[in-house]
Amino acid sequence: MATIQQITTARQLLDTPDLGRCELVRGELIMMSPAGFEHGRIVIRVSTPLAQFVQERGLGVVTGAETGFLIGRDPDTVRAPDVGFVRAERVPATPTRGFFQGPPDLAVEVLSPDDRASQVLAKVHDWLAAGCRAVWVVDPEAHTVSVYRSRDQMVVWDVSDELTGDDIVPEFRLAVAEIFAS
């Protein structure tokens, strides 16, 4: 990941649309390369059933990759999960230009081959510290989904398990095997 020093605030980031894939972490711009094909396929395998379920029941909004959530100020932090879910009561009544103010209720991160464990855990901790109720970390190599509810509460589901939305997306279920099916 490359770092560009000139952009240090969420406003500057929003006003610079040609940057490409990046996040702002405590005032430091972090550039990321485009996601690979397998990563994108898995993101859709999670986001499509989740979005359909949420839309059919009017539960809120599911966001795609590159959607920025402003989760910290002074210094600013804007993170972008691969998939996000915001409960209906938190969705602004009017269309929002710019970043969502606050975290999603659920953030989904799909690991890329070049992700370092420390970076992923830092992202999970940022989401949880900002008030995200759960973070799903999808591991394409291990065929697992780690569900974090707090810094010290994590459960790992494998292809024999069924992922649930618990109290965040009530009644939502997705077989982990379906996420990794070819």
C-alpha positions in Angstrom: 0.0 0.0 0.0 1.3 3.4 -0.9 0.6 6.5 1.2 -0.1 10.0 -0.1 0.4 12.8 2.5 -1.5 15.7 1.0 -5.0 14.4 1.9 -5.6 14.3 5.6 -9.4 15.0 6.0 -12.6 13.4 4.9 -13.5 16.7 3.1 -10.3 16.6 1.1 -10.8 13.0 0.3 -14.4 13.6 -0.9 -13.2 16.5 -3.0 -10.6 14.4 -4.8 -12.6 11.9 -6.8 -9.9 10.6 -9.1 -7.8 8.8 -6.5 -9.0 5.3 -7.0 -9.4 2.7 -4.3 -8.3 4.1 -0.9 -9.2 4.7 2.7 -8.3 7.5 5.1 -7.0 6.1 8.4 -6.4 8.6 11.2 -5.5 11.4 8.7 -3.3 9.1 6.5 -4.4 8.3 3.0 -3.9 4.6 2.3 -3.9 3.6 -1.4 -5.0 0.1 -2.4 -4.8 -1.8 -5.6 -8.0 -3.0 -7.3 -9.4 -6.2 -5.9 -8.8 -9.4 -7.8 -11.4 -11.5 -9.6 -11.9 -14.1 -6.8 -12.3 -11.3 -4.2 -15.0 -9.7 -6.3 -16.8 -13.0 -6.9 -17.0 -13.6 -3.2 -18.1 -10.1 -2.4 -21.1 -10.7 -4.7 -21.8 -14.1 -3.2 -22.2 -12.3 0.2 -23.8 -9.1 -0.9 -26.5 -10.4 -3.3 -28.4 -12.6 -0.9 -27.9 -10.1 1.9 -29.2 -7.2 -0.3 -32.2 -9.2 -1.5 -33.1 -10.3 2.0 -32.8 -6.7 3.4 -34.7 -5.1 0.5 -37.6 -7.6 0.6 -38.1 -6.9 4.3 -37.4 -3.2 4.3 -34.7 -3.7 6.9 -32.3 -1.0 5.6 -29.6 -0.5 3.0 -26.8 -2.8 1.9 -23.8 -1.0 0.4 -21.2 -2.2 -2.0 -17.4 -1.9 -1.9 -16.0 1.6 -2.1 -18.8 3.1 0.0 -17.1 5.4 2.5 -18.1 5.5 6.2 -16.8 8.4 8.2 -16.0 6.7 11.5 -13.5 9.1 13.1 -12.7 12.8 13.4 -9.6 14.8 14.2 -7.8 13.0 12.7 -10.4 11.7 10.2 -10.9 8.1 9.4 -13.0 7.0 6.4 -13.2 3.2 5.9 -14.9 1.3 3.1 -16.0 -2.3 3.8 -16.5 -4.7 0.9 -20.1 -5.0 2.0 -22.0 -2.8 4.5 -25.4 -2.9 6.1 -27.2 0.0 7.7 -30.4 -0.5 9.6 -33.5 1.3 8.2 -33.8 3.6 11.3 -30.2 4.9 10.7 -30.6 5.6 6.9 -30.9 9.3 6.3 -34.4 10.4 5.1 -32.9 12.3 2.2 -30.2 11.1 -0.3 -26.7 11.6 1.2 -23.9 13.0 -0.8 -20.6 12.1 0.6 -19.7 9.6 3.2 -22.1 8.0 5.6 -21.7 9.6 9.1 -20.8 6.7 11.4 -20.2 3.0 10.9 -22.4 0.4 9.2 -24.2 -1.9 11.6 -22.5 -4.8 9.8 -19.2 -4.6 7.9 -18.0 -7.4 5.7 -14.3 -7.6 4.8 -13.2 -10.2 2.2 -9.5 -11.0 2.6 -7.2 -10.5 -0.4 -4.0 -12.6 -0.9 -1.8 -9.6 0.0 -3.7 -8.6 3.2 -1.6 -8.8 6.4 -3.3 -10.1 9.6 -2.3 -7.0 11.5 -4.0 -4.7 8.9 -7.2 -6.7 8.9 -7.4 -6.8 12.7 -6.8 -3.0 12.8 -9.7 -2.5 10.4 -11.9 -4.8 12.5 -11.0 -2.9 15.6 -11.7 0.4 13.9 -15.1 -0.8 12.9 -16.0 -2.1 16.3 -14.6 1.0 18.1 -16.7 3.2 15.9 -19.9 1.3 16.9 -20.3 -1.3 14.2 -22.3 -4.1 15.7 -20.5 -7.0 13.9 -17.7 -7.5 11.4 -17.6 -10.6 9.1 -14.1 -11.4 7.8 -14.3 -13.8 4.9 -11.2 -15.9 4.2 -11.2 -17.3 0.6 -8.2 -19.5 1.3 -9.4 -21.1 4.5 -13.1 -21.1 3.4 -14.1 -19.6 6.7 -16.0 -16.5 8.0 -14.8 -15.0 11.3 -17.6 -13.1 13.0 -16.4 -10.3 15.4 -18.9 -8.8 17.9 -16.2 -7.2 20.0 -12.5 -7.1 20.3 -12.6 -10.3 22.4 -15.6 -12.0 21.0 -15.0 -13.9 17.7 -16.5 -17.0 16.2 -15.2 -18.8 13.1 -17.7 -20.5 10.8 -16.6 -23.0 8.1 -18.3 -24.6 5.1 -20.3 -27.0 7.3 -21.9 -24.0 9.1 -24.6 -21.4 8.3 -23.9 -17.7 8.8 -26.7 -15.8 10.5 -27.6 -12.1 10.8 -28.3 -12.6 14.5 -30.0 -9.5 15.9 -28.5 -7.2 13.3 -30.2 -8.7 10.3 -32.8 -11.0 12.0 -33.6 -14.3 10.2 -30.9 -13.8 7.6 -29.1 -17.1 6.9 -26.4 -17.9 4.4 -24.6 -21.3 4.1 -20.8 -20.6 4.3 -20.4 -23.2 1.6 -22.4 -21.0 -0.8 -20.0 -18.2 -0.4 -17.1 -20.4 -1.7 -19.0 -22.5 -4.2 -17.5 -22.5 -7.7 
